Amino acid sequence: MTLADLNKGEKALIEDLITDSVPLKLIEMGCLPGNAIELVQLAPFNDPMYLNVNGSHLAIRRETAHNIYIKKLTS
């Protein structure tokens, strides 16, 4: 499952990512395996995705989200 499959309000743990396809800036901001991530909001047409990664808020394109593998957390 990838980050692009997450629904609004759902939380997950990052399991892996394709480092060649994920911008270095996202990795520096905490998009690393083991970190918690939550989909806060979707822009119109579902792109970009507004995320909370360990307290940092960032927006990424759905194209990039397909390269971040996650495991959903159950509430």
KESE-838212 format. One record per residue (C-alpha): residue in three letters; residue number from 1; x, y, z. Coordinates in nm, 2 decimals. Last residue first. Example, Ala and Ser with C-alpha at 12.3 -4.5 7.8 and 13.67 -1.06 7.14 Angstrom:
<nodes>
+--------+-----+--------+--------+--------+
! residu ! num !     px !     py !     pz !
+--------+-----+--------+--------+--------+
!    SER !   2 !   1.37 !  -0.11 !   0.71 !
!    ALA !   1 !   1.23 !  -0.45 !   0.78 !
+--------+-----+--------+--------+--------+
</nodes>
This chain:
<nodes>
+--------+-----+--------+--------+--------+
! residu ! num !     px !     py !     pz !
+--------+-----+--------+--------+--------+
!    SER !  75 !  -0.75 !   0.35 !   1.57 !
!    THR !  74 !  -0.59 !   0.12 !   1.32 !
!    LEU !  73 !  -0.26 !   0.23 !   1.17 !
!    LYS !  72 !  -0.21 !   0.18 !   0.80 !
!    LYS !  71 !   0.12 !   0.05 !   0.68 !
!    ILE !  70 !   0.30 !   0.27 !   0.43 !
!    TYR !  69 !   0.50 !   0.27 !   0.11 !
!    ILE !  68 !   0.61 !   0.61 !  -0.03 !
!    ASN !  67 !   0.66 !   0.61 !  -0.41 !
!    HIS !  66 !   0.29 !   0.65 !  -0.50 !
!    ALA !  65 !   0.29 !   0.97 !  -0.28 !
!    THR !  64 !   0.53 !   1.14 !  -0.53 !
!    GLU !  63 !   0.27 !   1.12 !  -0.81 !
!    ARG !  62 !   0.00 !   1.23 !  -0.56 !
!    ARG !  61 !   0.19 !   1.55 !  -0.52 !
!    ILE !  60 !   0.31 !   1.65 !  -0.18 !
!    ALA !  59 !   0.20 !   1.91 !   0.08 !
!    LEU !  58 !   0.37 !   1.95 !   0.41 !
!    HIS !  57 !   0.29 !   1.99 !   0.78 !
!    SER !  56 !   0.55 !   1.88 !   1.03 !
!    GLY !  55 !   0.43 !   1.73 !   1.36 !
!    ASN !  54 !   0.57 !   1.38 !   1.30 !
!    VAL !  53 !   0.46 !   1.39 !   0.93 !
!    ASN !  52 !   0.12 !   1.58 !   0.89 !
!    LEU !  51 !   0.01 !   1.57 !   0.53 !
!    TYR !  50 !  -0.17 !   1.79 !   0.27 !
!    MET !  49 !  -0.21 !   1.59 !  -0.05 !
!    PRO !  48 !  -0.17 !   1.78 !  -0.38 !
!    ASP !  47 !  -0.38 !   1.67 !  -0.58 !
!    ASN !  46 !  -0.72 !   1.51 !  -0.49 !
!    PHE !  45 !  -0.90 !   1.70 !  -0.77 !
!    PRO !  44 !  -0.95 !   1.99 !  -0.53 !
!    ALA !  43 !  -0.69 !   1.97 !  -0.25 !
!    LEU !  42 !  -0.69 !   1.68 !  -0.01 !
!    GLN !  41 !  -0.66 !   1.73 !   0.37 !
!    VAL !  40 !  -0.50 !   1.60 !   0.68 !
!    LEU !  39 !  -0.35 !   1.27 !   0.56 !
!    GLU !  38 !  -0.15 !   1.14 !   0.86 !
!    ILE !  37 !   0.21 !   1.02 !   0.88 !
!    ALA !  36 !   0.40 !   0.84 !   1.15 !
!    ASN !  35 !   0.78 !   0.78 !   1.11 !
!    GLY !  34 !   0.93 !   0.44 !   1.09 !
!    PRO !  33 !   1.07 !   0.47 !   0.74 !
!    LEU !  32 !   1.15 !   0.83 !   0.66 !
!    CYS !  31 !   0.95 !   1.13 !   0.54 !
!    GLY !  30 !   1.08 !   1.35 !   0.81 !
!    MET !  29 !   1.15 !   1.70 !   0.66 !
!    GLU !  28 !   1.49 !   1.59 !   0.53 !
!    ILE !  27 !   1.33 !   1.30 !   0.34 !
!    LEU !  26 !   1.08 !   1.55 !   0.19 !
!    LYS !  25 !   1.36 !   1.79 !   0.08 !
!    LEU !  24 !   1.55 !   1.50 !  -0.08 !
!    PRO !  23 !   1.27 !   1.46 !  -0.33 !
!    VAL !  22 !   1.12 !   1.11 !  -0.35 !
!    SER !  21 !   1.17 !   0.92 !  -0.68 !
!    ASP !  20 !   1.54 !   0.81 !  -0.63 !
!    THR !  19 !   1.47 !   0.73 !  -0.26 !
!    ILE !  18 !   1.19 !   0.48 !  -0.34 !
!    LEU !  17 !   1.03 !   0.47 !   0.00 !
!    ASP !  16 !   0.98 !   0.22 !   0.28 !
!    GLU !  15 !   0.76 !   0.14 !   0.58 !
!    ILE !  14 !   0.61 !   0.48 !   0.66 !
!    LEU !  13 !   0.36 !   0.44 !   0.94 !
!    ALA !  12 !   0.00 !   0.52 !   0.89 !
!    LYS !  11 !  -0.28 !   0.76 !   0.99 !
!    GLU !  10 !  -0.62 !   0.81 !   0.83 !
!    GLY !   9 !  -0.80 !   1.15 !   0.84 !
!    LYS !   8 !  -0.85 !   1.18 !   0.47 !
!    ASN !   7 !  -0.80 !   0.84 !   0.29 !
!    LEU !   6 !  -0.46 !   0.68 !   0.23 !
!    ASP !   5 !  -0.40 !   0.50 !  -0.10 !
!    ALA !   4 !  -0.16 !   0.77 !  -0.23 !
!    LEU !   3 !   0.06 !   0.69 !   0.07 !
!    THR !   2 !   0.13 !   0.35 !  -0.08 !
!    MET !   1 !   0.00 !   0.00 !   0.00 !
+--------+-----+--------+--------+--------+
</nodes>
